Structures are given as C-alpha cells and as structure tokens.
C-alpha cells in the first residue's frame, strides 16, 4: 500500500470510492476530505460522528468509535488458535475439512481353541475336578493319620514321658496324648474309644509311651498294672536313694527311671495313704517321697506300670509303720515325716544298726539345745547335696540358683539350715526308723568314725578333736 499510494488521503479516497458501490450508506458524496489528527478529516470525524443525529443506522449497529471502519474487522489470530486448540483437545485431527478417522475399539478375534478353553463349558469341569482332587487329598492324608493313630504304621520308637492323674477321663487323657504328639487326630481317637470301649479306670502315674504303640495299647497300658506276665525279683538295700532305686528298676526292665521319678514327683498319693497327708514344704524338696520308698525285696512284672511299682513300695511302708510306731511318734511330739527324716540321717551316719540308737540320742541332744548347737552338722546331708542333687543339675543360671536353694535346705553345715533338713536324704530301713523313735538316753554331743567304721563319742568339742587324732591313727594302722 505504501508503494501504491503517496499518503493516507489517497488511500482513504480510494477506499471510499470502492465502498460507494456497497450497501453502506455514505454522506451523499458530500463528505469532506478526511485527514488524520488535526486535519480536515479529524474535524469531519468530530463533526459527523460525535453528533448522534449524524450517525447512520449501520454506524450505530457496528458501534463505530471514530476509527477507520472495516466491514470484517481483523481478528486476534493467537486468541482464535488457542480457542480452537482447547476445543480439539483429545480429538484426532486430520487434514483441514476432513472428518476425524474412525477408531476400531473391537478386540481382535480369538482362535477357536482359545474360545473353547476360556468358555464356561471347559472351565466348570476343570474347576470341579480340581476341587474334588484337593478334597480327596485332604481326606486321604487325614485318613492315613487316623489309621496310623490306631495301627501305628510309622513305627516311631521315640518315647515320651507323660503323667496321668487319678480320675481322668478319656477326653483328658487324649488331650495329653495329643499335646505330646503321640496321636494326631484326637476326634477320631475319641470316636474309636467310644466304639471300642476298654474296661477299667486310668491308673494315676507316669508312663513311657511311643507312637509305635498305637492309641489302643497306650490306653491299655494306662488302665492296667502290667502288660507282661514275666516277673523279676529285686532287692533294694537300706539307705538307697530314689534315684538309685529308679536306675535299678530301669536296668531290670521293670519301668523306666524317668516314669518312676515323674510318678513320684507329679502324682499325689496322699489320698490313698494317710502317712503322706501332712508332708510339708513339698515344693522345696528334691524328691518329694524320698524316705518313703521302703527298701526291701520285691517281685515285679517286666514292663510294669510305674504307678503300680510306686504303690508296692508305699504299701510296704504302710505295713511297716505299725501302731506302736505311731504312738511313740505322738509321745515324742514328732510327725511321721520328722521320724523319716531323722531315720534317713541315722541310716547314712551309722556304720551298723547297733550304733543307730546312740547316734539318735546324740542328734536329739543337739536339737534340744538350739542355742548351743544351731546346726546339726551331719556329713551325710552334705553328701546328699553333692552326690545326689548336684549331678542332676546343670551349670545354667536357673539350676545354679536351684542348687543354692537346696544347699540352704539340705546341708546341715549351711547357716541357713537350722535343725533337720527339709526332707529325707535316703530311704531308711526298719532299724533306722526304730532308732529314730527310740533313741538311747545319752549325754554325748559329738561322734566320729574311722575308715573301718569304728565310732568315737565325745561330750565336748575338745574331746571331739582328740577323737580325730585317734581315728587318724586307726586309719594309718
């Protein structure tokens, strides 16, 4: 434009001449020559358009503001493009004026095999077969476990020690067997026992059982005194401890040492035997019934029930504890337990039965003078701690503390052990029990032995020390 026209007046004149052929009204060709700014055009603009009467209808409709008018005013291209972009977000665009391409959302066709294996006609039978297979496997495993509980097919010889209390029912016994993994299917075993019920009640005591026995044999073992007709005769010397007796029983296949000791420790026999009803401090004793397992000669069944074995010993003690013994104990103000503890010390301290009454008199003299003799100081009580209790304990912190407790309750050399020890230190015979009930009246307060068993008595500590020299000379001869 700048090259074709020399100034704006020529440009405007050319524009108006072209516009005269349009429908836009003009000023009848009387419009003055237009200029810009303070030119005649500016005056005409002010004169013609500032006056509302001079405005044409189209001027009013277009909202003309005094500038150059175009019938198609220029647009803001950037704004239009931004608007179009916002409208076309997410649309697929093609060439201008063309329709957007059609998107095919249909999944690809599956093969016949894929359609068959994915169809309900195929899946339902497969699922049913899988469920049946799993259920069958579970039932098979359960069934084998049930059969093994009865017939003991796995032949597991691992033994387990259990304890049965008096008056237990089948359900309670089965709970014990299940807890110790001797059976797997408690419900099946309960049904089995209800169908094949065995006569008799459970005998309280300890039992050595294994899975190889099967539940039927286990129950039979716990309901009978013995399962073998073969017998064996055993003699237990006076002064044997419970641990020594247990070892001898196991060595001769009567019962295991563990089941014998567990029966003594865990089964309460006081309801059956009156002399056991008033035993104090049971929880502090190393072996609760030490002193009551009467030493004698017995005939046992091979494989006998441990409870039956214990009852043989206790029955014998009951028979040996006569009315005369009971009356003498009451006369001296002693309980059965105190007599047994004293008798156990006499059994271990005396070299023979002739020495027992005199030693008994000496020990009672010391007990009657607690201010002068607060400690009994018997070597046999210390020997029981070191030779019987200590070997059964470990070096753990718990067992070390337990050993210290036993030392304070058994060792009569310990400052904490006043008077008699808490329990018996052996199982005394009749001579020791009689000596504990009928001590010799003596003034002696001390005694000692040489290696040959000769005894030396003393009334004072100085005399007791002199006897030490005598015993030493006798040992050297």
Rosetta blueprint (number, residue, H / E / L):
1 X L
2 X L
3 X L
4 X L
5 X L
6 X L
7 X L
8 X H
9 X H
10 X H
11 X H
12 X H
13 X H
14 X H
15 X H
16 X H
17 X H
18 X H
19 X H
20 X L
21 X L
22 X L
23 X L
24 X L
25 X L
26 X L
27 X L
28 X L
29 X L
30 X L
31 X L
32 X L
33 X L
34 X L
35 X L
36 X L
37 X L
38 X L
39 X L
40 X H
41 X H
42 X H
43 X H
44 X H
45 X H
46 X H
47 X H
48 X H
49 X H
50 X L
51 X L
52 X H
53 X H
54 X H
55 X L
56 X L
57 X H
58 X H
59 X H
60 X H
61 X H
62 X H
63 X L
64 X L
65 X L
66 X L
67 X L
68 X L
69 X L
70 X L
71 X L
72 X L
73 X L
74 X L
75 X L
76 X L
77 X H
78 X H
79 X H
80 X H
81 X H
82 X H
83 X H
84 X H
85 X H
86 X H
87 X H
88 X L
89 X L
90 X L
91 X L
92 X L
93 X L
94 X L
95 X L
96 X L
97 X L
98 X L
99 X L
100 X L
101 X L
102 X L
103 X L
104 X L
105 X L
106 X L
107 X L
108 X L
109 X L
110 X L
111 X L
112 X H
113 X H
114 X H
115 X H
116 X H
117 X H
118 X L
119 X L
120 X H
121 X H
122 X H
123 X H
124 X H
125 X H
126 X H
127 X H
128 X H
129 X H
130 X H
131 X H
132 X H
133 X H
134 X H
135 X H
136 X H
137 X H
138 X H
139 X H
140 X H
141 X H
142 X H
143 X H
144 X H
145 X H
146 X H
147 X H
148 X H
149 X H
150 X H
151 X H
152 X L
153 X L
154 X L
155 X L
156 X L
157 X L
158 X L
159 X E
160 X E
161 X E
162 X E
163 X E
164 X E
165 X L
166 X L
167 X L
168 X L
169 X L
170 X H
171 X H
172 X H
173 X H
174 X H
175 X H
176 X H
177 X H
178 X H
179 X H
180 X L
181 X L
182 X L
183 X L
184 X L
185 X L
186 X H
187 X H
188 X H
189 X H
190 X H
191 X H
192 X H
193 X H
194 X H
195 X H
196 X L
197 X L
198 X L
199 X L
200 X L
201 X L
202 X L
203 X L
204 X L
205 X E
206 X E
207 X E
208 X E
209 X E
210 X E
211 X H
212 X H
213 X H
214 X H
215 X H
216 X H
217 X H
218 X H
219 X H
220 X H
221 X H
222 X H
223 X H
224 X L
225 X L
226 X L
227 X L
228 X L
229 X L
230 X L
231 X E
232 X E
233 X E
234 X E
235 X E
236 X L
237 X L
238 X L
239 X L
240 X L
241 X L
242 X H
243 X H
244 X H
245 X H
246 X H
247 X H
248 X H
249 X H
250 X H
251 X H
252 X L
253 X L
254 X L
255 X L
256 X L
257 X H
258 X H
259 X H
260 X H
261 X H
262 X H
263 X H
264 X H
265 X H
266 X H
267 X L
268 X L
269 X L
270 X L
271 X L
272 X L
273 X L
274 X H
275 X H
276 X H
277 X L
278 X L
279 X L
280 X L
281 X L
282 X H
283 X H
284 X H
285 X L
286 X L
287 X L
288 X L
289 X L
290 X L
291 X L
292 X L
293 X L
294 X L
295 X L
296 X L
297 X E
298 X E
299 X E
300 X E
301 X E
302 X L
303 X L
304 X L
305 X L
306 X H
307 X H
308 X H
309 X H
310 X H
311 X H
312 X H
313 X H
314 X H
315 X H
316 X H
317 X H
318 X H
319 X H
320 X H
321 X L
322 X L
323 X H
324 X H
325 X H
326 X H
327 X H
328 X H
329 X H
330 X H
331 X H
332 X L
333 X L
334 X L
335 X L
336 X H
337 X H
338 X H
339 X H
340 X H
341 X H
342 X H
343 X H
344 X H
345 X H
346 X H
347 X H
348 X H
349 X H
350 X L
351 X L
352 X L
353 X H
354 X H
355 X H
356 X H
357 X H
358 X H
359 X H
360 X H
361 X H
362 X H
363 X H
364 X H
365 X H
366 X H
367 X H
368 X L
369 X L
370 X L
371 X L
372 X L
373 X L
374 X L
375 X L
376 X L
377 X L
378 X L
379 X H
380 X H
381 X H
382 X H
383 X H
384 X H
385 X H
386 X H
387 X H
388 X H
389 X H
390 X H
391 X H
392 X H
393 X L
394 X L
395 X L
396 X L
397 X H
398 X H
399 X H
400 X H
401 X H
402 X H
403 X H
404 X H
405 X H
406 X H
407 X H
408 X H
409 X H
410 X H
411 X L
412 X L
413 X L
414 X L
415 X L
416 X L
417 X L
418 X L
419 X L
420 X L
421 X L
422 X L
423 X L
424 X L
425 X L
426 X L
427 X L
428 X L
429 X L
430 X H
431 X H
432 X H
433 X H
434 X H
435 X H
436 X H
437 X H
438 X L
439 X L
440 X L
441 X L
442 X L
443 X L
444 X L
445 X L
446 X E
447 X E
448 X E
449 X E
450 X L
451 X L
452 X L
453 X L
454 X L
455 X E
456 X E
457 X E
458 X E
459 X L
460 X L
461 X H
462 X H
463 X H
464 X H
465 X H
466 X H
467 X H
468 X H
469 X H
470 X H
471 X H
472 X H
473 X H
474 X H
475 X H
476 X H
477 X L
